[in-house]
Amino acid sequence: MALEALGWALADEKRAERLLSLTGLTPDRLRNGLSDRGVQAAVLEFLANHEPDLVLAADALNTTPEALAAAARELAA
């Protein structure tokens, strides 16, 4: 789910820039850390912390905002 959310977030240039800015991740860190729980958690937390993106991402990924937020919490644990 986190990888699908990342793909969704990166599809919009402004959102992608905001993701990098707010998470502190770099493009290299994203590419090299796709299987890292911390990177995945950061992506989902980025969405969970901005409700408009959370709702749009959930709709695009055929899930619920609650499921995305729960996945963020699980990965961060």
C-alpha contacts under 8 A as a table, 3 or more apart, distances in Angstrom:
res1	aa1	res2	aa2	distance
1	M	4	E	5.17
1	M	5	A	6.12
1	M	68	L	7.73
1	M	71	A	7.88
2	A	5	A	4.95
2	A	6	L	6.07
2	A	40	Q	5.35
2	A	41	A	7.38
2	A	43	V	6.75
2	A	44	L	6.19
2	A	71	A	7.89
3	L	6	L	4.94
3	L	7	G	6.24
3	L	34	L	7.24
3	L	40	Q	7.03
4	E	7	G	5.11
4	E	8	W	6.25
4	E	61	L	7.24
5	A	8	W	4.99
5	A	9	A	6.08
5	A	43	V	7.28
5	A	44	L	7.07
5	A	57	A	6.65
5	A	61	L	7.37
6	L	9	A	5.02
6	L	10	L	6.08
6	L	43	V	6.23
6	L	44	L	7.99
7	G	10	L	5.23
7	G	11	A	6.25
8	W	11	A	5.32
8	W	12	D	7.64
8	W	57	A	6.76
8	W	60	A	7.77
9	A	12	D	6.25
9	A	15	R	6.06
9	A	16	A	5.84
9	A	19	L	7.61
9	A	57	A	7.72
10	L	13	E	6.54
10	L	15	R	6.71
10	L	16	A	4.65
11	A	15	R	7.94
11	A	16	A	7.24
12	D	15	R	5.31
12	D	16	A	5.99
13	E	16	A	5.02
13	E	17	E	6.18
14	K	17	E	5.15
14	K	18	R	6.23
15	R	18	R	5.00
15	R	19	L	6.06
16	A	19	L	4.99
16	A	20	L	6.33
17	E	20	L	5.26
17	E	21	S	6.08
18	R	21	S	4.96
18	R	22	L	5.89
19	L	22	L	5.41
19	L	23	T	5.87
19	L	24	G	7.98
19	L	25	L	7.79
19	L	43	V	7.44
19	L	46	F	6.60
20	L	23	T	5.44
20	L	24	G	5.52
20	L	25	L	5.10
20	L	26	T	6.10
20	L	27	P	7.69
21	S	24	G	5.47
21	S	25	L	7.32
22	L	46	F	7.46
23	T	42	A	6.35
23	T	43	V	7.70
23	T	46	F	7.00
25	L	29	R	6.00
25	L	30	L	6.56
25	L	39	V	7.98
26	T	29	R	5.04
26	T	30	L	6.19
27	P	30	L	5.10
27	P	31	R	6.22
28	D	31	R	5.11
28	D	32	N	6.01
29	R	32	N	5.18
29	R	33	G	5.57
30	L	33	G	5.15
30	L	34	L	5.97
30	L	39	V	6.93
31	R	34	L	5.93
33	G	36	D	4.96
33	G	39	V	6.10
34	L	39	V	6.67
34	L	40	Q	6.87
35	S	39	V	7.74
35	S	40	Q	7.42
36	D	39	V	5.40
36	D	40	Q	6.33
37	R	40	Q	5.02
37	R	41	A	5.89
37	R	75	L	5.78
37	R	76	A	7.33
38	G	41	A	5.03
38	G	42	A	6.10
38	G	75	L	7.05
38	G	76	A	6.64
39	V	42	A	5.06
39	V	43	V	6.40
40	Q	43	V	5.26
40	Q	44	L	6.43
40	Q	72	A	7.81
40	Q	75	L	7.13
41	A	44	L	5.19
41	A	45	E	5.89
41	A	71	A	7.80
41	A	72	A	5.07
41	A	73	R	7.48
41	A	75	L	5.17
41	A	76	A	5.51
42	A	45	E	5.05
42	A	46	F	5.98
42	A	72	A	7.64
43	V	46	F	5.11
43	V	47	L	6.61
44	L	47	L	5.15
44	L	48	A	6.09
44	L	68	L	6.60
44	L	69	A	6.90
44	L	71	A	7.28
44	L	72	A	4.98
45	E	48	A	4.80
45	E	49	N	5.98
45	E	69	A	7.15
45	E	72	A	5.53
45	E	73	R	7.89
46	F	49	N	5.39
46	F	50	H	6.82
47	L	50	H	5.44
47	L	51	E	7.06
47	L	53	D	5.74
47	L	54	L	4.83
47	L	57	A	7.75
48	A	51	E	6.33
48	A	53	D	7.89
48	A	54	L	5.57
48	A	65	P	7.77
48	A	68	L	7.19
48	A	69	A	5.47
48	A	72	A	7.61
49	N	54	L	7.74
50	H	53	D	5.65
50	H	54	L	6.14
51	E	54	L	4.80
51	E	55	V	6.05
52	P	55	V	5.36
52	P	56	L	6.26
53	D	56	L	5.05
53	D	57	A	5.83
54	L	57	A	5.21
54	L	58	A	6.05
54	L	65	P	5.80
54	L	68	L	7.62
55	V	58	A	5.18
55	V	59	D	6.23
55	V	64	T	7.54
55	V	65	P	5.63
56	L	59	D	5.17
56	L	60	A	6.18
57	A	60	A	5.05
57	A	61	L	6.01
57	A	65	P	7.87
58	A	61	L	5.14
58	A	62	N	5.93
58	A	63	T	4.90
58	A	64	T	5.03
58	A	65	P	5.30
58	A	68	L	6.96
59	D	62	N	5.14
59	D	63	T	6.21
59	D	64	T	6.98
60	A	63	T	7.83
63	T	67	A	6.61
63	T	68	L	7.53
64	T	67	A	5.18
64	T	68	L	6.56
65	P	68	L	5.20
65	P	69	A	6.19
66	E	69	A	5.08
66	E	70	A	6.00
67	A	70	A	5.03
67	A	71	A	6.10
68	L	71	A	5.10
68	L	72	A	6.28
69	A	72	A	5.05
69	A	73	R	6.38
70	A	73	R	5.11
70	A	74	E	6.15
71	A	74	E	5.01
71	A	75	L	6.11
72	A	75	L	5.29
72	A	76	A	6.13
73	R	76	A	5.13
73	R	77	A	6.23
74	E	77	A	5.30
